Every structure is written in C-alpha cells, then in structure tokens.
Amino acid sequence: MSVVILVNSRSGRGRGEAAARAIAAAIGRSARIVPGRPGTAEAESGPIAEALADAAACVVVGGDGTLHGVLPPLIAHGTPV
C-alpha cells in the first residue's frame, strides 16, 4: 500500500508540485505523487480513482476546490486524508 500525494499543479501559483515532492521525500518509498486537477469525471474514473483504490492514505496538495473534487473517490474507497 502507498500514500498517494494528490497535487493540483495550478494551486498555490504553481508551488504545489514542489510541496508534493518535498512531502514525498519525507514519506519515502511508499509515497506516490498523482498529478491532475480533480474534477468529478477525472476523480471518479481515472488515474486519481485508480491510485486511491489501494492507497493507505492520501495527502491533498491544493486548495478547498482540490479537496472537494477528490471527495467522491476518497469516500468510496474509505481513504484517510
């Protein structure tokens, strides 16, 4: 199982990706960065949903819209945030 780091590259004026890399480095090998802009279509059936299917936890790097966009698969898979 891995820790998924979901990063919205448009959030934080582009600083999200650097933050995600720093978090991944701190977590270690079990960390997996998943880029993308979570919206209902992408989050519910795509790379985000696939990554969350076997994740032990998820770190969301972005704003409230990013978290809101990924809530459906987080809830569906019971993934802790």
BELLINVEN-V222587 format. One line per field, one symbol per residue. ss: DSSP state (~ for helix, > for strand, _ for the rest). psi: psi as a letter, one per 30 degrees, with the letter a starting at -180 (. if undefined). Layout:
# BELLINVEN-V222587
ss->???
psi->???
This chain:
# BELLINVEN-V222587
ss->_>>>>>>___~~~~_~~~~~~~~~~~~___>>>>>____~~~~~__~~~~~~~_>>>>>>>__~~~~~~~~~~~~~~__>_
psi->lljkjjkjffkhhgfeeeeeeeeeeeeaffkjkjlljkleeeefjaeeeeefegkflkkjjaaeeeeeffeefeeefhkk.
